[in-house]
């Protein structure tokens, strides 16, 4: 049943039984610790300009 919702739930149950109930928290933490580029925090000015661009984009429809 690979690729179905039911199969995914079964796999998650099995992983938790086999590796502990915090299995997904542990693998998520591993991925978070591997990052080393710093993201936007490394370049505050870039973050500021990107945020300003995003703020200018309206998601509302234009009303005449």
N, C-alpha and C positions, 0 to 999 in steps of 0.2 A: 504493500500500500504506500509506497514511496511517493511523495509529492501531494498527498492529500492532507486535509485538516486532521482527520482521524489518525493518520500515520504520524503526523507531527506531534500530536498529543501523546501518542504511545512512545515515541522516541524520547520526548521530554521526561515522561514518567520513568522510563528505563535509565536515562542518564542520571536522574535524581536518586534512583535506587542504588545505582552502581557507584556514583561518585559523591553522593551527599546532597542534601537539600539546597545547599548554597552553590551548586555547580555553576549556574549561569552567572551568579554574582562574581565568582572567582575568575571565570574566563573574561568577563567584562572588565574586571579590575586589571587583569594582565594586559589587555589591549590598551587601556588608559595609561598604564605605566610605560608602555613602549614608545609613546609619542615623545619626541624631543625637539620639535620644530618651534614650539611656543605659540603657534597660532597667532591670533590677532594681538595678543598681549605683547608679543615681541615688537610689534610696530603699531603704536597707539594712533599715529596720524592716519595710517591706512584704515584702521578700524573706524576712525571718526568719519573719513570721507565715504567709506562703504555704507555706514549707518545713515549718513545724510542722503545718499543716493536711494537707499531703500525706503527712507521716510518720504521721499518725494513721489514715489510710485503709489498712486491711488488704486485701491482695489474696488472702489465704488464705481458704478456706472455713471456716465455723464448724463445729467438731467438738463434738458433744454429749458 
